[in-house]
């Protein structure tokens, strides 16, 4: 069995000082901390479980991830972006079975609709689109590395990460962590586990579930292990920015980092996080499980992809917000103002510098757009180009 270092596909684990860009326009501020940019900057985006159509809550995460990438590229630094597809999942298997289709075929169909929505919102395709079912070998390598390091144990065909320390590491009380673990299906009441916060890296497949061979018997990966393995396989042992919804902070991001760091001995796994604020409708978070949704495909009947994109971006990236139809109308008007401003001949270098500075200061899109509309010309064209609003 290959060792932990074999998990990465030709990427550097450490970040040599020579690879850090340090000029004023090559440091991105995120959540109040400066991020010197590596070359290339490595971005991991927690992608979809392809069992249903794209709603605004999903779209917000992927549009903001695209902006992170474009702002970094604005500085002259190249990027490598991985956006995974979680196509080994109980919900996907159950939905595909209900519709009488193989899980992988059904997942690819839903992925097509997702890609179509992303193209309409001007989201660039990722560098890598790993599918969980294609990275089973990497999950097995991950589990083997964790077992070899004493960070995991095997029991009855399961491999569990020792996770008792994880809630405290991310500043959560035991009570809050237990509630979140239960909400997101981590089964802290599982009696096979030594501790409620141990999580499955590998587990036996149930009747009718997809299954693959492993040293511990036929089975499939745990949710957090899938993302960890796909990130390591495509980006290496250190990721510059992880982008995902705010609701992924715990348990998903916390266990993803814990697995990667325990397997490789490299800390931190993620240098920064962009956890995008949740989108609400009628006071509740948009979610497929509750059908409390506004679909991107529906909005595209009455508004352009650029207007929807600007609506998602015209706020702080980590701000939770409530969707209202008038928000899209406001964004459409603002977009027209921006186009009008871009048609003027103004060439203020101060305004262009202000736009760049705002975008590099915690992705402050509202300030960049305000400067662009007021100054017009080059500044407005810079905003339209960098934010992909045309």
N, C-alpha and C positions, 0 to 999 in steps of 0.2 A: 504494500500500500504506500502510495506517495506521501511525503511529509507535508506539513502545513504550507511551506513555501511554494509547493506546486499548485496551489490554488489559483495563483494569479497567472494571467496570460501575458507575460513579457512586460509587466509594468513595474516601476520602481516602488518600493514600499516606503522608503524614507524620502524626504523632500530636501535635496541638496540646496544649500544657500545660494548657489549659483543659478538655481532655477527660479528664484523669487524675483518678481518685478517690483521695484520699489519707488518709481517716480510718482509724483503726486496723483496722476491720473490712472495709476495702475494699482491702486489699493481700493478695494470695495468695502464700504462700511455696511455691516449687517448686524442689526440689533445692538448697535453701539460699539461694535468691535471691528477693528481694522483687519482686513484679510488680504495680506500680500498674495498676489496671484502666481501660481505655478504655471509652467509652460509644458504641456497644455493644462488648462484648468479642468479638473475632473468633477463632473456633476452627475449625481445619481437621483433619479426621479422615481418615486414609488408609483408604479403604473396601475393599470386597471385589472380587475377580475372580470373577464369578458363574458358576462352573462346577461347584460342588458344595455340599454342605450345611454348616451352621455347627457348628464344634467349639468346645470350651472355650477354646482359644487365641485364636480370633477373638473370642469373646464377651467375654473378659477386657478386650481393648482397647476394645471399644465400650461396655461398662459403665463402665469408668473414664472414658472421654470424656464419658459422660452425667453422671457425678459431677462432673467439672470444670465442666461447664455449670451443674449445679444448685447447686454451692457458690458459684459466681460470682453466680448469680441470688439466692442467699440474702442477699447483701450489698445487694441492690437494684439491681444493674447488669444491664442487659439483655444478651442474647447473640445472636450470629448464628453458626450452626454449619453448616459444609459437610461432608458426608460423601460422597465420590465413589464412583462405580461404574466400575471399570476394565474396560469391556466391549469394548475393542480389545486383544486379547492372544493370543499364540500358543496358550497352553494352552486358553483358551476356544474358539478357532476349531477346534483339533484335537478337543476333546471333543465339540463340537457336531456336527462332521463325522462322528465315530464313531457318533453317535446319530442321524444322518440328519436333522438339523434346522438351520435357518439360525442363525448365531451370535447374532443379536440376539434372535430369538424364544426360543432356549434360555436366553440370559442373563436375560431377563425372568422366565422360569419359576423359575430359581434365586433370583432376587432376591425373588420372592414368598415362597419358603420362608424366606429370610433375614429378611425383614421380620416374618414370623410369629414367628420365634424372638426377635427383638428386642422385639416387643410383649410376649411372655411374660416377658421379663426386665425389663420396665418401662423400657425405653430409649425416650426421647421421640424422635419423628421429627425429622430434621434440618431446618433452615431451607431448605437447598439440597441437592439430590441430583443433582449434575451427572453425566452419563454421558459417557464419553470420546468416543463416536461422535457426540455432539451438539456437541462442542467442537473439531472438527477445524480450523475457521476460526481459533480462538484459538491452536492449536498453530502454524499457518502464520504468524500474526502474531508469535508468540514467536520462531520461527526467523528471520523477517525482521528482527526487532529485534536478535537476536544477531549476525546477519550484518552488519547496518549498523554495529554497535558494534565489529566486529572480534573478537568473542568466539566466533565460529563460522566454519566454512568449508564450502563445498559441494563434493562430489566424487561423480561418477557417480550423481547422483540422491539422494545422502545429504546431510544437513546434520549436521555434528558440532560439538558444543560443545568448545571448547578446555579440557580438564580436567586438565592436568598438575599444576596447583596444588592440586587439590581434596583429595587425601589428606593433604597436609601441613597444609592449612587446618583439618582436623578431627582432627589429631594422630595420624594413622596412618602406620606405616612403609610403604615401598613394597612390601615382601613381603606384609604383611598385607592391604594394599589390593588387590594383584593377586589374592590368594586369594579375597577377598570378591567382587571384581568377577566372577571366573570362576564362583563359586558362584551368583551371582544373575543370570547370563546377560548380562553387559555386554560380553563378547567382547573382552577386551584384546588378543587375538592377531589381530584383524582388520587385515589388511595395508593397507587403505585409509586407516587412521587415521594421523595424524602422530605420535600418542602413545598408548600403551596406555590412558591414562586419559581420552582423548576419548570422548564417548558420543553416541549418535544422538539428535538432536532429531527428525529425520525420516528415514525410509528407504524405499526402494522396496518395494512389496509383492511377496511371492513368489507363485507360481502358486496360485490358489485362495484367496488371502488377501483379506480386505476391503481396498479401496483407494479413495482419494479424490484428486481433482485438486489439484495444487499448482504453484507456479512451477518446481519441480525435477522434475516428472513425477508420475505417479500413484503413490501410496504411502500411508503411514500413520505415525502418531507413534511416537516412542520412549516407553518406560514413564515415565521421569522427566519428560519433557516433557508428557505427559498430565496428571499431577498438578499440575505447575507452572501450566499454562494454566488448569486448572479452578479452582485456588486464586485466581489473579489475576483471573479473570473474575467470580468470585462474592464475593471478599473484598477485592480491591485489592492494593496492593503491600507491605503490612505485615500479618502475621498475629500475633495475640497469643500463641496457643498452638497448636502442632501436636501431635496425638496419634497415636501409631502403635505398633506392636510394637517391642520393643528391637532386633529383627533388621533393622529398616528404617534404622537409624542411618547405615550405609554399605552400599551406595552411595546408596540412594534419597533419604533426607533431605539428604544432603550435596550431591547433584547438583540436587535441587529448589531448594535455597537458592542454589546457584551460578548456575543459569539465571535465576532471578528477579532476583537482585542484578545480574547482568551486563546483563540486558535493561533494567532500570529505573534502575539506579544508586542504589538505596535499600538501606541496610545497617542492621541485619540484616533479612532477610526474615521470620524467625520470632523473636519476642522470647523465647519459652521453648518447650521441648519436654517432653512427657510421653511417654516411651518405656516402655511397659508391659512388665513382666517376662514372660518366656516361661513357658508351662505345659508341663510334662513328663509323660510316662506311661511307666512302666517304664524310667526313666533317659534317655529320648529326647524331644526337643522334639516336641510335637504338630505334625503337618504333613500336609496332604492328599497330598503327593507320596509319603509313606511309609505312608499309611493308619494312622498311629499316632494314633488319634483317640478322643476321647470326645465324642459328639454331644449338643448341647443338647436336641434333640428326644427323645433316649432318656432323659435325666435327668428330663425333665418328666413322664414316666410315673410316677415315684416320689417326686418332690419338687416343691414350689411354685417358681415363678419367683423369688419373693422370697428363698427359701432358697438357690437357686443363686446369685443376685446377691450375697447376703451372703457366701457362701463365696468368691466371686471378690474381694470387697472387704476381707475380714478379714486384711489384710496390707499391707505397704508396696507402693505402686503399682509400683515398679521392681524388685521382688523376683521372681526366678525361683523357681518352686515345682513340686512334684510332686503331681499329683492322686492322691488315694486315696479310695475310697468312704466311709471313716469321716470324711473332711473334710466331706462333704455332710451326714452325720448330725449332726456337731458344729454345723454352721451352722444346721441345722433346730432344734436344741435352743436355741442362742443366740437365734434369732429368736423362739422362744416366750418366753424370758426377757425379751426386749425388749418383746414385746406385753404381758406381765404387768406389767412396770414401767410401761408407758404407761397402764395402767388405774388407777394410783394417783393421789392428789390432790396430790402434791408440786408445789410451785411455786417451787423454788429458782432465783433469778435467777443465782446464782453457778454452778450446774450448767449452766444454759442458756448462760451466757457461756463456760464451759469447753468445752462441745460445739462452739460456734461457733469458738472459738480453735483447737481441735484440727483441725477440718476445714480451716481456713485455714492451718494450719501443715503444709504439705506433704501435704495430704489425709490426715491421720492418722485414718483410720476406726477402727482398733482402740481408740485412746484415747477417741474420741467415743462409741463403743458401750459401753465399760466405764463411763464416767461416766454414761451414760444408764441402764444396767442398775442401777447402784448407787444413783442418785438418783431415778430414776423420774419420773413425772409429765411436766411440761413439757419436761424435758431429753430424755426418751425419745421423746416425741411429735415434738420437733424433729429428732431423728435419723431417725425413721421417715419424716417428711415430706421432709427434705432428701435422704436417700439412696433415697427411693422404694421402701421396703421393705413396702409394703402395696398 
